[in-house]
Amino acid sequence: MDVIQAFLDGVAIAAIFNGAVATLVLINPRFFFNSYPKDIQKAAPEQMTKQEKKINRILTVFIVGICFSHSTASILHKGITGFWNVFWTGYIQWSILNLGDFFLLDFLLFQGKYKNKIVIPGTEGHKDYEFNNWMKHLAVVEHFLVIPFLFIPVVSAIQALFIVFLGR
């Protein structure tokens, strides 16, 4: 396992993921409406439509699929073998993406100068857009509990199994 390469690939997939999500959220924040704090979702005058849910699923699968493909191709290209070596390489890569998501999207985009452009129409001024509430009700739990201890291990295991079986 090459930790430096895993870190650099993590930076690459973080750039892909965060660049795509930030662009899409700035175009239309409702594309990722279901990623906002639950109280903001409830306060919206119009809930997520079936069409928006479909668009969200397509965008999410496409963006995460590109990141998964890049990560997997890099691991294969480096010749990393063995379930645990692949698992920990993937874990590092996806952890960097997760930290990038936290700092670039939740911290800089949603709390920075573009804050007004990502507000769901009808929820302007909601208390959960404030920095402390956003962090408490969404970002900290998501990025420091759910994703590193649930999502990343599952994705890393799937990726490791895929690469191990692909190698046979």
C-alpha positions in Angstrom: 0.0 0.0 0.0 1.3 3.4 -1.0 -0.1 6.0 1.6 1.1 9.0 -0.4 -0.5 7.7 -3.6 -3.7 7.0 -1.6 -3.7 10.5 -0.3 -3.2 12.0 -3.7 -5.9 9.9 -5.2 -8.1 11.0 -2.3 -7.4 14.6 -3.2 -8.3 13.9 -6.9 -11.6 12.2 -6.1 -12.4 15.0 -3.6 -11.8 17.5 -6.3 -14.1 15.6 -8.7 -16.8 15.1 -6.1 -16.8 18.6 -4.5 -16.3 20.4 -7.8 -19.3 18.6 -9.3 -21.6 19.0 -6.3 -20.6 22.7 -5.7 -21.3 23.5 -9.3 -24.7 21.7 -9.3 -25.8 23.2 -6.0 -24.9 26.7 -7.2 -27.0 26.0 -10.4 -29.9 24.7 -8.4 -29.8 23.9 -4.7 -32.8 21.7 -4.9 -30.7 19.1 -6.8 -29.3 18.1 -3.4 -32.3 19.2 -1.3 -32.2 15.9 0.6 -28.7 16.7 1.8 -29.7 19.7 3.7 -30.6 19.6 7.5 -34.0 17.9 8.1 -35.4 21.1 9.6 -34.7 23.1 6.5 -36.2 20.3 4.4 -39.4 20.4 6.6 -39.5 24.2 6.4 -39.4 24.3 2.6 -42.8 25.3 1.1 -42.4 22.6 -1.5 -40.9 19.2 -0.6 -38.6 17.4 -3.0 -40.6 16.3 -6.1 -40.4 12.8 -7.7 -38.5 14.5 -10.6 -36.0 16.1 -8.2 -35.5 12.8 -6.4 -34.8 11.1 -9.7 -32.3 13.8 -10.8 -30.7 13.6 -7.3 -30.3 9.8 -7.6 -28.9 10.1 -11.2 -26.4 12.8 -10.2 -25.3 11.0 -7.0 -24.7 7.7 -8.8 -22.9 9.4 -11.6 -20.6 11.5 -9.4 -19.9 8.8 -6.9 -19.5 6.3 -9.8 -16.8 8.5 -11.3 -15.0 8.8 -8.0 -15.3 5.0 -7.5 -14.0 4.4 -11.0 -11.0 6.7 -10.5 -10.2 5.2 -7.1 -10.5 1.6 -8.4 -8.5 2.3 -11.6 -5.7 3.9 -9.5 -5.5 1.0 -7.2 -5.4 -1.4 -10.1 -2.8 0.7 -11.9 -0.6 0.7 -8.8 -0.9 -3.1 -8.6 -2.1 -3.1 -5.0 -3.3 -6.5 -4.1 -4.8 -8.3 -1.1 -8.1 -7.4 0.5 -6.7 -5.4 3.4 -4.2 -3.4 1.4 -7.0 -2.5 -1.1 -9.4 -1.8 1.8 -7.1 0.6 3.6 -6.1 2.3 0.4 -9.7 2.9 -0.4 -10.4 4.0 3.1 -7.7 6.6 2.9 -9.0 7.9 -0.5 -12.7 8.1 0.6 -11.7 9.7 3.9 -9.9 12.5 2.0 -13.0 12.9 -0.1 -15.1 13.1 3.1 -12.8 15.7 4.7 -12.8 17.7 1.4 -16.6 17.6 1.5 -16.7 18.9 5.0 -14.2 21.7 4.5 -15.0 22.7 0.9 -18.8 22.3 0.9 -20.1 22.5 4.4 -17.5 24.9 5.7 -16.5 27.2 2.8 -19.5 27.0 0.3 -22.4 26.7 2.7 -21.0 29.1 5.2 -18.9 31.4 2.9 -19.6 34.1 0.4 -21.9 31.9 -1.7 -24.2 31.1 1.2 -27.1 33.1 -0.2 -26.9 31.2 -3.6 -27.4 27.8 -2.0 -30.5 28.6 0.1 -33.5 26.5 -0.7 -36.2 28.9 -1.9 -38.7 29.6 0.9 -36.3 28.8 3.7 -34.3 32.1 3.7 -33.3 33.1 7.2 -33.8 29.6 8.6 -31.7 29.1 11.8 -30.0 25.9 10.5 -28.2 28.0 7.9 -26.2 29.6 10.7 -22.8 28.1 11.1 -23.1 26.5 14.5 -26.5 25.0 13.7 -25.4 23.7 10.3 -22.4 22.1 12.0 -24.4 20.7 14.9 -27.4 19.4 12.9 -25.7 18.1 9.8 -22.0 18.4 9.1 -20.3 17.1 12.3 -22.5 14.1 12.7 -22.4 13.3 9.0 -18.7 13.7 8.4 -17.2 12.5 11.7 -19.6 9.7 12.6 -21.8 8.4 9.9 -19.5 8.6 6.9 -16.2 7.4 8.4 -17.7 4.6 10.5 -20.5 3.4 8.2 -20.3 4.6 4.6 -16.5 4.5 4.0 -15.9 1.0 5.5 -18.8 -0.4 3.4 -17.6 1.3 0.2 -14.0 0.3 0.9 -15.0 -3.3 1.5 -17.1 -3.4 -1.7 -14.2 -1.9 -3.6 -11.7 -4.3 -2.1 -13.9 -7.3 -2.9 -14.4 -6.0 -6.5 -10.7 -5.6 -7.0 -9.8 -9.0 -5.4 -12.4 -10.8 -7.5 -11.3 -8.9 -10.6 -7.8 -10.0 -10.0 -8.7 -13.7 -10.2 
